[in-house]
Amino acid sequence: MDQPTPGVATDAAGGERDVYDVTVIGAGPTGLFAAFYAGLRGARTQIIDSLEEPGGALTAIYPEKYIYDVLGFPKILAKDFVERCLEQAHRGKPAMHLNEEVLELERLEDGTIRLGTSRGERFSKTVIVCAGVGAFEPKRLEAPGVRELEGRGVHYFAKRVEDFRGKDVVIVGGGDSAVDWAVTLEPLARSVTLIHRSKFRAHEATVRELEESSVALRYPGCEVVGVRADGDGRLAEVTYKDATGAETVAPAQELIVAIGFVADLGPLKTWGFELQRNQIVVDPITMATGVPGVFGAGDIVAYPAKFKLIATGGAEAVTAVNHAVTFYDPKARLDAGHSTTIMEKQEKAAARPSAAAAAERVAVPAD
């Protein structure tokens, strides 16, 4: 699909600036789908992400973990899902700006939105914020010896499943990430032990799968109290205590700590949004923020009955894009119809010039 002609506007100094129809902040699954759908609507689109690779948390934290909450796949590796999302997004030929952080958002007098980034300035008629949970840092496990063994058996970001093959693995945590890792590694690790202080807070189906597996479950009331290294300075053992205070030593060459992340919206906090628990409040009908021309989708947004799932992020992206299109082009239809209908119209429109040129050539008499 041909990319629309670049928008050009004149700045206060008389210079020209390249203005996109839609700018998507964040290249996770929701952002990539927003870029795809914006291209489907004929919008000239750019994506900006602070990470070096697209995919957001799926790429940065658990590329080889299975995910289950997406349409069309009973389960799929996160890295494979990102690859499909990226392929889909590229259909609309968006400009992709990676390793670039958006620091400022300013609405200019002519309505154009100026984005000050770590690499300069970018301009857009509308913006869709799909920044996930913002910048994130893992919560550290505060037990003696753990910090000293980070990178030598202690992991907060476990990326390669093969690194755990044939090893004794201890996992700490009770959320989706911890439970998913336990189920994923159980078939290939020598042993998997899951330690948690409370009840599991993961998807019910995955918890049932966990309970039916060979994973050693140490909960509730259990927590790691120390680790020990071998002679080479790598992790060898994990010591944990149960609800009675009794301590047990478990062999472990690998320890995955999945007790959550500390999220920080960073510069987004200064852009004039209404915030609620580190999320941007949006209109649930339009996905509009309180800043004109700026919309949101995915885990970054908050509204009544919000569900933090990849599947719902895709629906929010469609809503945001459609309302963004009618924001910068009030004559455009809010609902452009089914994707098949949209593509048929675009293909027919693309074919018209060539058909007209062919007819003209036929009409011209030979010398």
Secondary structure, 3 states (H helix, E strand, C coil): CCCCCCEEEECCCCCEEEEEEEEEECCCHHHHHHHHHHHHCCCCEEEECCCCCCCCHHHHCCCCCEECCCCCCCCEEHHHHHHHHHHHHHHHCCEEECCCCEEEEEECCCCCEEEEECCEEEEEEEEEECCCCCEEEECCCCCCCCHHHECCCEECCCCCHHHHCCCEEEEECCCHHHHHHHHHHCCCCCEEEEECCCCCCCCHHHHHHHHCCCCEEECCCCEEEEEEECCCCCEEEEEEECCCCCEEEEECCEEEECCCEEEECHHHHHCCCCEECCEEECCCCCCECCCCCEEECCCCEECCCCCCCHHHHHHHHHHHHHHHHHHHCCCCCCCCCCHHHHHHHHHHHHHHHHHHHHHHHHHCCCC
